[in-house]
Amino acid sequence: MKTLLAVAAFIDKLNEKIGIFSGWLTTMLVLIVCYDVFTRYVLSSSSVAVQELEWHLFAVIFLFGAAYTFKHDRHVRVDVFYQNFSPKHKAWVNFLGSLIFLIPFTILVIKTSQIFVLNSFVISETSPDAGGLPARYVLKACIPLGFSFLLLQGISKTIHSLSEILATPESEVSA
């Protein structure tokens, strides 16, 4: 179990750094949106590339930030029952949810997006809009990468949940 927990700790550190990177991308996105608004409404000038950059950054923030959000348990969850569960029952929900839903789904997205990304690289896909951004394939490559980070975090969550499930309750230790 020590080895598994070391793997989980490594994954947690990796996704923590990626989450911080996503936070900086968010700051950059805010600055770019402010620039876009200023140039559009004050200077009466607009750029397709700037507008696309906003959407591209948003996509990367979402894809890379998902694992960080999951790590910190800030993702969307219907807590009708979960919030009242004991830590061990929560660990079971997290363990089974990760094994049955999260891990298979992320693997499915990673596998199915690879051809999508490869085709984009092969044709050196760019924006279809005049004045748009080049190298759209780089953005598309973020899809399997972002889901890989989420897969790793799902593995980490599974390990932490298993550790919680296997842990001896303190009441049994002190008895």
Contacts in CASP RR format, 6 or more apart in sequence:
PFRMAT RR
TARGET T0000
AUTHOR 0000-0000-0000
METHOD contacts of the structure
MODEL  1
MKTLLAVAAFIDKLNEKIGIFSGWLTTMLVLIVCYDVFTRYVLSSSSVAV
QELEWHLFAVIFLFGAAYTFKHDRHVRVDVFYQNFSPKHKAWVNFLGSLI
FLIPFTILVIKTSQIFVLNSFVISETSPDAGGLPARYVLKACIPLGFSFL
LLQGISKTIHSLSEILATPESEVSA
1 162 0 8 1.000
1 163 0 8 1.000
1 166 0 8 1.000
4 159 0 8 1.000
4 162 0 8 1.000
4 163 0 8 1.000
5 159 0 8 1.000
5 160 0 8 1.000
5 163 0 8 1.000
7 155 0 8 1.000
7 156 0 8 1.000
7 159 0 8 1.000
8 155 0 8 1.000
8 156 0 8 1.000
8 159 0 8 1.000
8 160 0 8 1.000
11 152 0 8 1.000
11 153 0 8 1.000
11 155 0 8 1.000
11 156 0 8 1.000
12 71 0 8 1.000
12 153 0 8 1.000
12 156 0 8 1.000
14 149 0 8 1.000
14 152 0 8 1.000
15 67 0 8 1.000
15 68 0 8 1.000
15 71 0 8 1.000
15 149 0 8 1.000
15 152 0 8 1.000
15 153 0 8 1.000
15 156 0 8 1.000
16 68 0 8 1.000
16 71 0 8 1.000
18 64 0 8 1.000
18 65 0 8 1.000
18 67 0 8 1.000
18 68 0 8 1.000
18 149 0 8 1.000
19 64 0 8 1.000
19 65 0 8 1.000
19 67 0 8 1.000
19 68 0 8 1.000
21 64 0 8 1.000
22 60 0 8 1.000
22 61 0 8 1.000
22 64 0 8 1.000
22 65 0 8 1.000
22 68 0 8 1.000
23 61 0 8 1.000
25 57 0 8 1.000
25 60 0 8 1.000
25 61 0 8 1.000
25 64 0 8 1.000
26 61 0 8 1.000
28 57 0 8 1.000
29 54 0 8 1.000
29 57 0 8 1.000
29 58 0 8 1.000
29 61 0 8 1.000
32 50 0 8 1.000
32 53 0 8 1.000
32 54 0 8 1.000
32 57 0 8 1.000
33 54 0 8 1.000
35 50 0 8 1.000
36 46 0 8 1.000
36 47 0 8 1.000
36 50 0 8 1.000
36 51 0 8 1.000
36 54 0 8 1.000
39 45 0 8 1.000
39 46 0 8 1.000
39 47 0 8 1.000
39 50 0 8 1.000
40 46 0 8 1.000
47 131 0 8 1.000
48 127 0 8 1.000
48 129 0 8 1.000
48 130 0 8 1.000
48 131 0 8 1.000
48 132 0 8 1.000
49 127 0 8 1.000
49 131 0 8 1.000
49 132 0 8 1.000
49 133 0 8 1.000
52 127 0 8 1.000
52 129 0 8 1.000
52 132 0 8 1.000
52 133 0 8 1.000
53 133 0 8 1.000
56 133 0 8 1.000
56 139 0 8 1.000
59 139 0 8 1.000
59 142 0 8 1.000
60 139 0 8 1.000
60 142 0 8 1.000
63 142 0 8 1.000
63 143 0 8 1.000
63 145 0 8 1.000
63 146 0 8 1.000
63 147 0 8 1.000
64 142 0 8 1.000
64 145 0 8 1.000
64 146 0 8 1.000
64 149 0 8 1.000
65 149 0 8 1.000
66 75 0 8 1.000
66 146 0 8 1.000
66 149 0 8 1.000
66 150 0 8 1.000
67 146 0 8 1.000
67 149 0 8 1.000
67 150 0 8 1.000
67 152 0 8 1.000
67 153 0 8 1.000
68 153 0 8 1.000
69 75 0 8 1.000
70 150 0 8 1.000
70 153 0 8 1.000
70 154 0 8 1.000
70 157 0 8 1.000
71 153 0 8 1.000
71 156 0 8 1.000
71 157 0 8 1.000
82 90 0 8 1.000
82 93 0 8 1.000
85 93 0 8 1.000
87 164 0 8 1.000
88 164 0 8 1.000
88 165 0 8 1.000
88 169 0 8 1.000
90 164 0 8 1.000
91 160 0 8 1.000
91 161 0 8 1.000
91 162 0 8 1.000
91 164 0 8 1.000
91 165 0 8 1.000
92 161 0 8 1.000
92 165 0 8 1.000
94 157 0 8 1.000
94 158 0 8 1.000
94 160 0 8 1.000
94 161 0 8 1.000
95 158 0 8 1.000
95 161 0 8 1.000
95 162 0 8 1.000
95 165 0 8 1.000
98 154 0 8 1.000
98 155 0 8 1.000
98 157 0 8 1.000
98 158 0 8 1.000
98 161 0 8 1.000
99 158 0 8 1.000
102 150 0 8 1.000
102 151 0 8 1.000
102 154 0 8 1.000
102 157 0 8 1.000
103 151 0 8 1.000
103 154 0 8 1.000
103 155 0 8 1.000
103 158 0 8 1.000
106 147 0 8 1.000
106 148 0 8 1.000
106 150 0 8 1.000
106 151 0 8 1.000
106 154 0 8 1.000
107 151 0 8 1.000
109 143 0 8 1.000
109 144 0 8 1.000
109 147 0 8 1.000
110 144 0 8 1.000
110 147 0 8 1.000
110 148 0 8 1.000
110 151 0 8 1.000
113 140 0 8 1.000
113 143 0 8 1.000
113 144 0 8 1.000
113 147 0 8 1.000
114 144 0 8 1.000
116 140 0 8 1.000
116 143 0 8 1.000
117 137 0 8 1.000
117 140 0 8 1.000
117 141 0 8 1.000
117 143 0 8 1.000
117 144 0 8 1.000
119 125 0 8 1.000
120 136 0 8 1.000
120 137 0 8 1.000
120 140 0 8 1.000
120 141 0 8 1.000
121 137 0 8 1.000
121 141 0 8 1.000
124 135 0 8 1.000
124 137 0 8 1.000
125 135 0 8 1.000
125 136 0 8 1.000
125 137 0 8 1.000
125 140 0 8 1.000
126 132 0 8 1.000
126 133 0 8 1.000
126 134 0 8 1.000
126 135 0 8 1.000
126 136 0 8 1.000
127 133 0 8 1.000
127 134 0 8 1.000
127 136 0 8 1.000
END
